[in-house]
């Protein structure tokens, strides 16, 4: 009997190789998925759904108060880095601007806007350059005492933006 090369045996008997390769590939893929899940945790998962559910009524109350006050905001781009919000029917000296990225919480920002000229609020020394980058954000404006709140989902880059308290 002559010894056949191993390559010829594998070509002739490919079914055992195929049957072994399928579970081997599943194990490798499983290890890859566990590694990705551990290295890149999901920002979209909420840790405490009960707490968030209880806060919904407070958010609705803040939005209703903004509607009663007639709060309206518009974005004015003075330059690519300089942004001013014109906010009507607000008497706060400071307005909080919260920019939350839809998928990456590391990019979230909370900026305090200071009152300037009539109905104009701007960030002192802080730029809003991310409004020029492509992406999807949740934008929220609220008073310094956080009694009222208006917000909207935006897609950047943004040039004109109107936020009405009615929705």
N, C-alpha and C positions, 0 to 999 in steps of 0.2 A: 504494500500500500504506500502510495506517495503522499507526502504532506502537502495539502493545498495551502496556498497563502491565505492569511486571515481575511484579507479584503475580498477575495472571491467567495469565501464562506458567508460573509456578511451580505454580499450582493445576492447570493442565492437564497439566503434565509433572512429576508428583510422584515418579516412579520414580528419576530421576537424583538428586534431592534426598535421597531415602531411602537410596539406595546410597552417597552421599557421607557421610551422617550416621552410618551404622553404624561405619565405620573411625574417623571423627572422635571418636565417643563412646568407642571402645576406647582411643584414644590419651589422651584426657582421663582416663579411668578408670585407665589405667596410670600416668600421672603422679601421680594422687592416691594410688595404692597405694604407689608408691616413696616419696612424701613421708611417708606414715603410717609405713612401715617404718623410715625413717631417724630420724624424730622420736620414736618410741615403740618402742624395742627390746624384744624379748620376754624377760621375766625367766625364763621357763620353760626356756630353752635352756641346756644345760650346756656349758661350754667344753671340759672334759676328761673325756670319758666313761670313759676308761681308768682315770684316777685315782679316779673315783667307784666304778667297778667293783671296784677293788682294796680300797677302804675298806669294802665290804659285809661282809667277813669280820670286820673289827674291830668293826663295829656289832653283828653277831650275837654276838660274844664278850662285848661289854658288856651286851647284853640277857640273855645266859645267866647272867652273873655276878649281875645284878640278880634273876633268878629264883632262883638258889641262895641269895642273901641273903634272899629273901622281901620285897623292897622293895614297899611299897604306899604310895600317896599319895592324899590327898583334899584338895579345895579348900574353904576356909571363907571365905565373904564376910562380913567384919565391917562393912563399909560399901561404898557403890558404888566407892570408890577404894582401900579397904584390903582386901588379900587375904592370907590366911595359908594355907600348905600344911602339912598334917599328914602327915609322912613317917615310916613305921614301918621298923624294922630298918636304920637308917642311923646311923653315928656321926660323920659329917662335920660340921664347924663351919660350912661354907659349901656351899650347893648351887646349882648353876647352872641357871637357868630360861631356856630358849630358846623364844621365841615366833616362829614363822615363818609369815608370811601365804602362802597358797597361790599367789597370782598377783602380789603386789606386794612385791618385796624391799626397797623403801624403808621399809616398815612393820615389818620384822623387828626384834626386840629380844632382847638377851641381858642378863639381870638376875641379879645375885648375891643369893641369899637367905641371910640370916644366921640361925643357930640362936637360938631364943628359949627359951620354956618347953618342957616335955617334948614332943619330936617336932614342934615347931612351927617353921616357917621363914618369915620375912617379909622383904620388901625394905625397906631403910632409906631413907626419904625418896622412894622411887619409887612411883608409882601404876601400877596395871594397869587403867586406865580403858578400854583397848581391849577388855577382856573384857565390857564392857557394850554395845559396839557390835556391830551385826550383821556377821557375817563368818565365814570358815572359816580355821582356823589349825592348824598342827602345833605341839604343845606337847611339849617334851622336858625332863626333869629328869635331871641327872647330878651325880655327886659332884665335889668340888673337884679330885681327881686324875683325873677322867674315866675311872675304871675300870669303873663301872657306869652304865647309862642306862635310863630308862623313858620312854615317850612314847606319844602318842595324838593322833589328829586330833579336833579339837573344833569345834563350831559355836557361835558366840557370838550373843547374850548367854547366859552360862552361870551357873547358880546352884549346882548340885550336880555334882561331878566326882569320879570315882574312877579311879585309874590303878593297875592291877595289873601286876606285872612279868611275869606269865605270858601277857600278850597283851591 
